[in-house]
Amino acid sequence: MTDFDIEERISVLFCGENDKTPARERDSFWFKAIDIQAGITTLSRPGMSVAVMSGDYETEDATDNLKVTSKIIVTLVVKNVAKEKERRRILHPCVKHVVWKLQGNDLGLEIDPLKVKNWKDVTTPEHLAATLLVAEIEFETAYTLTPETEEASYRNLLSIWSSFKSEEEPHEELATSKVNFDNGETP
């Protein structure tokens, strides 16, 4: 289990599988999966991005285990060209819905139930100019990292490294990589 698994479970819970679930099968509260860094130009329904942003480590007594406390940020984006008041009318219920569905949820993973910490409006003047309203909701969870889970993480990391190849320097092992995110496999 990795922090990415937490991100994936939350994304699937609210956005479906790769946001390609047919509309007739979508719950009316599902969001559009978005990539904040790519910029948002069109938005047919409220958008969501999930990221585990930081973590703290604490040694457990008399073991090789580590207690990992992870901070999760769920970013919500709404668009309405009419006016900011209408964007807020859409945003506030979205925030409450996400909090309600995630508070106390362990996502079916071996983690402590999520705890909501806060939410805040992070809309910039650029967002407002694009008729967007952006909010972040912070959650926290914890899990135990054991030597066995670290070994599994290391094998996963080796698999990822093996997908990289050098195009310019043959002695450079990690230069470029290609991943097909549509079906989750590496080419």
Salt bridges, closest charged atoms under 4 A:
ASP19 OD2 - LYS32 NZ 3.77
ASP19 OD1 - ARG45 NH2 2.62
GLU84 OE2 - ARG88 NH2 2.73
GLU86 OE1 - ARG89 NE 2.86
ASP112 OD2 - LYS67 NZ 3.46
ASP121 OD2 - ARG88 NH2 3.09
GLU151 OE2 - ARG155 NH1 3.57
GLU169 OE1 - HIS171 NE2 2.90
ASP182 OD1 - LYS20 NZ 3.39
